[in-house]
Amino acid sequence: MDEEKKTTATEETKFKERAVDVSPNAIVRQEKIKYVSYTSEAQMPDVMKLMRADLSEPYSIYTYRYFIHNWPHLCVMAYNDDVCVGAIVCKLEMRHCTIKRGYIAMLAVDKNNRRKGIGSMLVRQSIQRMATDDCDEVVLETEVTNVAALSLYENLGFVRDKYLYQYYLNGEDAYRLKLWLKDSFME
């Protein structure tokens, strides 16, 4: 058990070393990339276009609105000039009346803008915003065959928490990944 605590503490330390301090309305520049919070329904088509191009699940406008209208500060978009090249959509809720759980629902980066750190920056910013809101843990699901996503999240300190058989509508299995943000989970 002590070895398990050490491993989890090491993973948390790795995340803290990589984390970016970002206030909820901050704009961070990375090369020519500008990161902004969702502020208007006029941005919805940009988010939906990116997600529909990359995600295997066919989400309706109502799914996007559920997440984005309830947690607009947890929807971060990456712009290169005036073109949206990446977006992350998240939520934050209480679980079992004691745990404040963040959830990364969707992440997509335009194919021509990958391998530039945009996805990592979007995840870091969303996690930082959740941490500012006193989040205890962050979870997400990704297809077991999505090696790039697994690598991205594991490099940010997420661990494989659960195997989900035929989780997606296309029949693909998934991993639930988890990142603990509070020391209380290490005790």
C-alpha positions in Angstrom: 0.0 0.0 0.0 2.9 2.4 0.8 4.3 1.8 -2.7 0.9 2.6 -4.2 0.8 5.9 -2.2 4.4 6.8 -3.4 3.4 6.1 -7.1 0.3 8.3 -6.8 2.2 11.0 -5.0 4.9 10.9 -7.7 2.2 11.2 -10.4 0.7 14.2 -8.7 4.2 15.8 -8.4 4.7 15.2 -12.2 1.4 17.0 -12.9 2.2 19.9 -10.6 5.6 20.4 -12.3 3.9 20.5 -15.8 0.8 22.5 -14.7 0.3 26.0 -16.0 -1.0 28.7 -13.7 -4.0 30.1 -15.6 -6.7 32.3 -14.2 -10.2 31.5 -15.5 -10.3 34.4 -18.0 -6.7 34.4 -18.9 -5.4 34.4 -22.5 -2.2 32.5 -22.9 0.0 32.7 -26.0 1.9 29.7 -27.4 3.5 30.6 -30.7 0.6 32.2 -32.5 -2.0 30.3 -30.6 -4.4 32.2 -28.3 -6.5 30.3 -25.6 -9.8 31.8 -24.6 -12.9 30.8 -22.6 -16.2 30.2 -24.3 -18.2 33.4 -24.1 -20.9 33.3 -26.8 -23.2 31.0 -28.7 -21.5 32.3 -31.8 -18.5 30.1 -30.8 -20.6 26.9 -30.7 -20.2 26.1 -34.4 -16.4 26.2 -34.1 -16.5 23.7 -31.1 -19.0 21.4 -32.8 -17.1 21.3 -36.1 -13.9 20.3 -34.4 -15.5 17.6 -32.2 -17.5 16.1 -35.1 -14.4 15.8 -37.2 -12.5 13.9 -34.5 -14.8 12.1 -32.0 -16.4 8.8 -32.6 -19.6 9.7 -30.7 -22.3 11.7 -32.6 -23.2 14.3 -30.0 -26.3 16.5 -30.5 -26.4 20.3 -30.1 -28.1 19.7 -26.7 -25.1 17.7 -25.4 -22.8 20.6 -26.3 -25.2 23.1 -24.7 -25.5 21.0 -21.6 -21.8 21.2 -20.9 -20.9 24.6 -22.4 -23.8 26.6 -20.9 -23.5 25.1 -17.4 -19.7 25.3 -17.3 -18.6 27.9 -19.8 -15.3 28.6 -18.0 -14.4 25.0 -18.5 -14.7 25.2 -22.2 -11.4 26.5 -23.6 -10.8 27.1 -27.3 -7.4 27.5 -29.1 -7.3 30.0 -31.9 -4.6 30.5 -34.6 -5.4 34.0 -35.9 -9.2 33.8 -36.1 -9.5 30.1 -36.8 -10.5 27.7 -34.0 -7.9 24.9 -34.0 -8.7 23.2 -30.7 -11.2 23.0 -28.0 -11.9 21.2 -24.7 -15.3 20.8 -23.0 -15.5 19.9 -19.4 -17.8 19.9 -16.3 -17.4 19.9 -12.6 -19.9 18.3 -10.2 -20.2 16.8 -6.7 -19.9 13.0 -6.5 -21.2 11.1 -3.5 -21.7 14.4 -1.6 -18.0 14.6 -0.8 -15.9 14.5 -3.9 -15.8 17.4 -6.4 -15.1 15.6 -9.7 -14.1 17.2 -12.9 -14.9 15.5 -16.2 -13.2 16.1 -19.5 -16.1 15.3 -22.0 -14.5 16.3 -25.3 -11.1 17.3 -26.6 -10.2 17.9 -30.2 -7.4 19.6 -32.1 -7.5 20.2 -35.9 -5.4 17.6 -37.7 -3.2 20.3 -39.3 -2.3 21.7 -35.9 -1.4 18.6 -33.9 2.0 17.8 -32.4 2.3 21.5 -31.3 1.3 21.1 -27.7 -2.2 22.5 -28.2 -4.0 19.5 -26.8 -1.7 19.4 -23.7 -2.2 23.1 -23.1 -6.0 22.8 -23.4 -6.0 19.9 -20.9 -3.6 21.8 -18.5 -5.8 24.9 -18.6 -9.0 23.0 -17.9 -7.4 21.2 -15.0 -6.0 24.4 -13.6 -9.5 26.0 -13.8 -11.0 22.9 -12.1 -8.4 23.1 -9.4 -9.2 26.8 -8.8 -12.8 25.6 -8.3 -11.5 23.2 -5.6 -11.7 20.0 -7.7 -10.6 16.8 -6.0 -10.2 14.6 -9.1 -10.5 14.7 -12.9 -11.8 11.8 -15.0 -12.4 11.0 -18.7 -12.9 8.1 -21.1 -10.9 7.4 -24.3 -10.9 4.5 -26.7 -8.3 1.8 -25.9 -7.1 2.2 -29.5 -6.5 5.9 -29.2 -2.8 5.7 -28.5 -2.2 9.5 -29.0 -4.9 10.4 -26.4 -3.6 7.8 -23.9 -0.1 9.1 -24.3 -1.2 12.8 -23.9 -3.2 12.1 -20.7 -0.7 9.8 -19.1 2.1 12.3 -19.7 0.0 14.8 -17.8 -0.3 12.4 -14.8 -3.6 10.5 -15.5 -3.7 6.8 -14.7 -5.8 4.0 -16.2 -8.5 3.5 -13.6 -11.0 1.2 -15.3 -11.5 -0.8 -18.5 -15.0 -0.3 -20.0 -16.0 -3.0 -22.4 -17.9 -1.8 -25.5 -18.3 1.6 -24.0 -18.8 3.6 -27.2 -21.6 3.4 -29.7 -19.2 2.1 -32.3 -18.5 -0.9 -30.1 -15.0 0.2 -29.1 -13.8 -0.5 -25.5 -12.5 2.4 -23.4 -10.3 3.3 -20.5 -11.5 5.5 -17.8 -8.5 7.7 -16.9 -8.2 9.5 -13.6 -6.1 12.3 -12.1 -6.1 13.0 -8.4 -5.6 16.7 -7.5 -5.8 16.6 -3.7 -3.4 15.1 -1.2 -6.3 13.7 0.8 -6.7 10.9 -1.8 -3.1 9.8 -1.1 -3.7 9.2 2.6 
